[in-house]
């Protein structure tokens, strides 16, 4: 008989304790940014200091701080550290609960499934499989988002939509997570124009921004072909025998929601929905005058367009037509516009979780008013949504405690320094492989791509010059190492949040995803070999 697997909260707390034990054995150290003269110019570089090596002025910077009772205060600090993600989850959960009260998403999914069933009559589509086409298109879309502007936190909101869709199609919540989160992070690893990883890494490596794009596009394509193929193979197995799903028991929550959709849905349009339409349209008109032009940035390219005025005009038309049919379709239009403006905000105005959460909150309130709910009813629905998703928010805060212990113990930089010293007199292929391995291991501890680039690239780039490897190859090693383990590391607040939203236990996710992660890591190494053995453009 198998032993009972500990609760996810217990697993996270155990990792916090392990991190605290590490602070007793790993010497404290710190990377310090100093300025030095290079060819008459001032240049900053990262210098590492162990306590025994440091000048007196740095004594306080790297004083050993073994963690003991701090494992408990780390829980509090973890919630503070991840507060933006936690609030983001709660606001989105509450907003979607209000929207779900209208049954609009249920109607949208049913309409989508009816359309796909009709497409199944086509011989070509039937041979390929309509469901397969849907899975591929959805994963490619999110992979492009990950490759172009580094979509990560946004996947939390989309998981609430895509997981029920996967269940409706006869699959499981793991497939729903794959369609959103895994797809986005395969794109993240094969980054093409991501300014938060490639942009920062190439800037710190002193090479032209987004150079070498041709080979990175090839890598993105190869990674997606493999990743999507892996997911399709799993989907086929689960479709044939649903009980083979590792989360078959947990998915009863989603299946119960699906069964409840059998209740008769009345199509109607209350008068107040027209007032909501007018209010939203008025707001869009005002924004059209305030922001007639929007500069969308994709990599080093910028496109200035009449984005908001164009979508305002389209909203005026489609909002009117949707309300003529039913308020449900109007609410689906609000959801579509929320997603559209999320993309516009991220690419045009640098939005992050605060702005995105605000956008979804406005959508939730507008949906509640449109279906003629009172203010008290909307507030109660919001609280029910918060309660439903609270466990996901809590686990994000707990996971944040892992990073807190490592940072407060002063050993994150020491771990990095020790790993970087592992590179000795290897050949070029072995050296770039070690760089890749180091970046992969570090990503388990520091899931932030921007932070890791800032710490590692000032060290790796000069080192690559010494051993005769192009800095571009070093950047590729960084981007692969930064992407794959995001799909498994417990220190990633976004992963923990998505799994919480999808109700997939972390231990079951790890058991399912590790073959995919290992395969992608090996594939990443194979894609690194040409960067040091072939004459590639930009390398």
Secondary structure, 3 states (H helix, E strand, C coil): CCCCCCCHHHHHHHHHHHHHHHHHHCCCEEEEEEEEEECCEEEEEEEEEEHHHCCHHHHHHHCCCCCCCHHHHHHHHHHHHCHHHHHHHHHHHHHHHHHHCCCHHHHHHHHHHHHHHHHCCCHHHHHHCHHHHHHHHHHHHHHHHHHHHCCCCCHHHHHHHHHHHHHHCCCCHHHHHHHHHHHHHHHHHCCCCCHHHHHHHHHHCCCCCCCCHHHHHHHHHHHHHHHHHHHHHHHHHHHHCHHHCCCCCCCHHHHHHHHHHHCCCCCCCCHHHHHHHHHHHHHHHHHHHHCCCEEEEECCEEEEECHHHHHHHHHHHHHHHHHHHCHHHHHHHHHHHHHHHHHHHHHHHCCCHHHHHHHHHHHHHHHHHHCCCCHHHHHHHHHHHHHHHHHHHHHHHHHHHHHHHHHHCCCHHHHHHHHHCCCCCCCHHHHHHHHHHHHHHHHHHCCCHHHHHHHHHHHHHHHHHHHCCCHHHHHHHHHHHHHHHHHCCCCCHHHHHHHHHHCCCHHHHHHHHHHHHHHHHHHHHHHHHHHHHCCCCCC
